[in-house]
């Protein structure tokens, strides 16, 4: 179940939250950096992904080079790599 913000965008991590009481930063980090969810779960045809929240992204990830980001195993990196190849 996805939480749609409008017809053209959504925050995919909200659909995977374990609890509504979870901290939004924890939800974001768990979804984008701590799971094996396939890239297809983040991509919806005709929609924009609201995926990158700089204030919630781990500092260690934010400081990576472009090459390191694209080779990182996180869902965010895999999604970015997919979108760049599309």
Secondary structure as the mmCIF struct_conf table of DSSP 4:
data_model
#
loop_
_struct_conf.conf_type_id
_struct_conf.id
_struct_conf.beg_label_comp_id
_struct_conf.beg_label_asym_id
_struct_conf.beg_label_seq_id
_struct_conf.end_label_comp_id
_struct_conf.end_label_asym_id
_struct_conf.end_label_seq_id
STRN STRN1 UNK A 4 UNK A 6
TURN_TY1_P TURN_TY1_P1 UNK A 7 UNK A 8
STRN STRN2 UNK A 9 UNK A 10
HELX_RH_3T_P HELX_RH_3T_P1 UNK A 12 UNK A 16
BEND BEND1 UNK A 18 UNK A 18
TURN_TY1_P TURN_TY1_P2 UNK A 20 UNK A 21
BEND BEND2 UNK A 22 UNK A 22
HELX_RH_AL_P HELX_RH_AL_P1 UNK A 24 UNK A 33
BEND BEND3 UNK A 34 UNK A 34
HELX_RH_3T_P HELX_RH_3T_P2 UNK A 39 UNK A 41
TURN_TY1_P TURN_TY1_P3 UNK A 42 UNK A 42
TURN_TY1_P TURN_TY1_P4 UNK A 45 UNK A 46
STRN STRN3 UNK A 48 UNK A 49
TURN_TY1_P TURN_TY1_P5 UNK A 54 UNK A 56
BEND BEND4 UNK A 57 UNK A 57
HELX_RH_AL_P HELX_RH_AL_P2 UNK A 59 UNK A 62
TURN_TY1_P TURN_TY1_P6 UNK A 63 UNK A 63
BEND BEND5 UNK A 64 UNK A 64
HELX_RH_AL_P HELX_RH_AL_P3 UNK A 66 UNK A 71
BEND BEND6 UNK A 74 UNK A 74
HELX_RH_AL_P HELX_RH_AL_P4 UNK A 75 UNK A 85
#
